[in-house]
Amino acid sequence: MTTEKKNGALVSIIAMMFLFAMIAFVTNMAAPFGTIWDDHYSWAGMVGNMMNFAAYLFMGIPAGLLITKIGYKKTALVALALGFIGMAIQYLSSTMSATDISTYFIYLLGAFICGFCVCILNTVVNPMLNQLGGGGNRGNQLIQAGGSFNSLAATLTPLLVGMLIGETTEKTSLEVVQPLLFIAMGIFLISFLIIFFTKLQEPKTEAQNVMDGVKGALSHRHLLLGIIAIFFYVGIEVGIPGQLLFYLTEPVADGGVLGSAPIAGAIAGIYWLLMLVGRFCSSLISGKVSPRTQLTITSSLAIILLLAAIFMPESIKMSLKGAEVPIKVLFIILCGICTSVMWGVIFNLATEGLGKFTAAASGLFMTMVVGGGIMPLIQHLTSEEIGDIQSYWIVIAMLGYLLFYALIGCKPNKVEE
C-alpha cells in the first residue's frame, strides 16, 4: 500500500471513530430524558427510546441502498444533517409546556428523526471500519476500537443529563437539559463541516437492485441468524442500564431504593464506562482472539451475572457513588464488560464473506437495531407487573439466543453466487 493510500485510510478510520462517538451521544440521551417524561405520563418512560430505535426499521435498508448510490461520505453528511434537525425539534419541545401532551409528541418526532441519523451513521461506520481493516479479526479489531469512542460518549451522556436533571418531579421538563440540546446541535454542525472537508478512502460499492441485494444477502444463513442476534443484542445493551435507571430513580417513599436522578445517572454511567474498558481491551486482543470465542464467553458471563442479580437479596447493600444501593446493582452494571464486545463481533460474524452484498447486509443489519426500542419497552412494561429486577429474565432469554449464535448459528453456509 502506498503512503498516500495509508494516509487516506488513517484519515478515514479517524473520521469513522468520531462518528462512532456521535452515535452513542445521540442514542444515550433517550433513556435519561425518559425519567423526566415518566413523571408526567406513567407509560412514557421508554417511548422516546423506542422512537429513536423504531427509525432503524424504516431506514435500515434505504441507508444501505443510499451508500451504493452516493457513497459513504455523502451518506454520512445526510445523517449529520438529519441529526441537527432532530435535535432542533427536541430543543423546540423543551421550550414548550411539559404538561401539554402535544409537547411530548413533538419531542417524539425529534427522537424519531435522530433515530434516522444514528441508523444511517451505523450503516456507514461499521462496514467502513470492517473493510478498512480487511475483515476478519483485524476488521473486528477496528470496530472494537471505534466502539471504545462510542462507549466514552455513552459514559458521559447519562452522567451529564443526570446532573442537569437533578431531582425529578412532576414540574421537571426538558427545559433543564436545554444547554445539552443546544451543544448537540453545535456538534452536529461542526461534524458536518469536518466530514464535508475530509477526503475519505471509501470501500468500493456496487449498485444493485433492491430485491437482488436483499435476496443475495439473506441467502447466507449466518447473516439471517445474525440480524436476529443483533435485534436481541441492542435490546440487551439498552435494556440493562435503561431499566436500572428506573429501578434507582423510583422515589424511596414509593418503595424505591435511591430516588436520585444524578446518582442513578452516575451509576448507569459506570455501565457505559465498563463498556469502554471492554471495547478497549477487545481492540487489543481481537487480532488473536476470534469473534466467536469472544461472543461465547461474554454471553455466558452476562447470564451468570444477571442470575446473581435476580437471586441476590435486596437487603444486602454496598456504597456506590456515595449512596447505599443493593449489591445486585453491581452485578447488573458489570454486564457492561460483556455487552461491550457484542456489537462488533456479531456484525463481524454476520457479514463475513458477503462480498458485494455487504452494503445490503449492513442495511438489513441496521433495520433490526429496532430491537433496541422494542425489547426495552417490553421489559419496562413487564416490570410494571413483576418488578424491575425480575424483568431481567427477558434479558437472560435474549442472551441465551446470543450464546446459540456463537456456538452454532454463526457458521457460514456455502452459497453459489
Secondary structure, DSSP 8 states (H G I E B T S, - for coil): --HHHHHHHHHHHHHHHHHHHHHHHHHTTHHHHHHHHHTT-TT-TTHHHHHHHHHHHHHHHHHHHHHHHHHHHHHHHHHHHHHHHHHHHHHHHHTS-TTSHHHHHHHHHHHHHHHHHHHHHHHHHHHHHHHHTTSHHHHHHHHHHHHHHHHHHHHHHHHHHHHHH-S--TT--GGGGHHHHHHHHHHHHHHHHHHHTS-----------HHHHHHHHHTSHHHHHHHHHHHHHHHHHHHHHHHHHHHHHS-GGGT-S---HHHHHHHHHHHHHHHHHHHHHHHHHTTTS-HHHHHHHHHHHHHHHHHHHHHS-TT-EEEETTEEEETHHHHHHTHHHHHTTHHHHHHHHHHTT-GGGHHHHHHHHHHGGGHHHHHHHHHHHHHHHH-TTTTHHHHHHHHHHHHHIIIIITS------
